[in-house]
């Protein structure tokens, strides 16, 4: 028998882990659902697909930083020295934040396009703002992972 949690998802769904590239951590659908509340209408395959896409995008954004860490002798992000907050590496928390916020941005954008009634137009507008907020959150986490503590950077060309 499949049990359903307070998230509306089965225990099987919540326990599903998506394997990462070996350097960055594997991620669990249950963590994503509990922390970022992906619309319940999305089936598991859709959420897994969005999570994979976000992992790829974040990993690509951090490729240069990953290379720097690996050249310094760290084989995984978990091995990179970082402050511990609530028993967890701040770098691992920021990585999870970057990926989960990006997944949420993608999910909200797609969810709004499904509804076509007048109320759907309002949801679509709100979801564009929501998407932008989650993309900004993901970008902030990426900056922290790169060691940039400000939200604005200027570069001379």
N, C-alpha and C positions, 0 to 999 in steps of 0.2 A: 504494500500500500504506500502511495506517495503522500507525504504530508506537505501541507502548505504553511509557510511561515506568515508572519505579519506583513511581509513585503508582497504577498500574493503570489510568490514563486515557490516552486517545489524545492525540497531539500536537495534533489539531484541538481537542479539549476544552480542553486546557491553554492554548491560544493564544486562546481565546474571550474577547473583551473586552465588558463591558457598559457602555454609554454612560450617563453620569450627567447631571446637570442643567446642566452648563456651568460651574458654580462649583466644585463638588466633583469630585474626580478620577474618571475611568473606572476600573473595577476588572476584574481578569483572573481567570478561573476557576482558572488554574494557580497563581496566588499563593495563593488561598484553599485549594486542595487541598494545596499543599506546606506551608503554615504551620499549617492547622487540621484537616487530615485528615478531611474530610467522609466519612461512611460510603460505601464503594465501591459499595454496592447502589443508591445513588441515581443515576438517569440524568441526563443533562445538562439536560434540560428542568426537572426538579425542582430541581436545584441553581441553575439560572438564576433560577427563580421565587423561591426563598428568598433569593437574593442581591438581587434587585430589591426584595423586601419589606423586607429589612434596610436597603437604601440609602434607601428611602422613609422608614422610621421614623427613621433617624439624621438624614437631611436635615431632616425635620420637627422633630426635637428641637433641631437647630441653626439653625432658621430665623431666630430673633432675633439670634443671633451672626453669621450670614451677613449679615444686614441691616447690622449694626454694621460688619463688615469692608468691605462694599461702600460704605457711606457714607464710610468712611475712604479710599476710592479704590482698593480692591483688587478686581480683577475675577474672581480665582480664589483658591482656598485656597493654591495653590502660590505666589502672589504675596505672601501675607501673610508679613511677616518672622518668622522662627522659628529657633531653634537648628538646626544641621545635625548629625545623628548618623549616622555611617556613610555620609555622602554624601547623606542624605535629610533633607528638612524634618521636624522633629519633629511639626508639625501634620499633615502628610500621613500619617506613620506612625500617629499617634493616630486619625486618621479611618479608616484601613484597619483598625486594631485594633477600633474601635467597630463597624464593619460586619461584619467577619469573625467576631468573637466572638458577635454577635447571630445571624448565619446559623447558626453552630455550635450555639447554644442551641436554635434552632428545629429544626434537623435532628436533634439528639439526642432531643428530645422526641417528634418524629414517628416516629423509628426505633424507639423502645421500644414504641410502641403496635402495631407490626406483629407482634411476637412474642406468642403467647398461652399457651405452655407455662409450667410452674412456673419454669423458668430465666428465662423472659421477665418474670415478676413481679420477680425480683431485678434484671434489667436495667432495668426501668421505674423502680424505686426509685433505682438508681444514676444513671439518666439524668436524673431530676428534680434530683438533687444536681449533676450535671454541667451541666444547663441553668442552674441557679441560679448556678453558678460563672462560666459564660460570660456570662450576663446582667450579673453584677456587673463582670466585666472590661469589657464594653461600656460600662456606666455610668461606670466609672472613666475610660475614654478620653473619653467625652463631657464629663465634668467638666474634664478637662485641656484639651480644646478650648475650653471656656468660660472658661479661665483660673483655675479653681478647683483648688488643689493639695492640698486636704484631701479625705478620704473622707466627712466628715460636715459637714453644714451645718445650722445652726439659724436659724429665722426667727420674728420676733415677729409675731403676728397681731393 
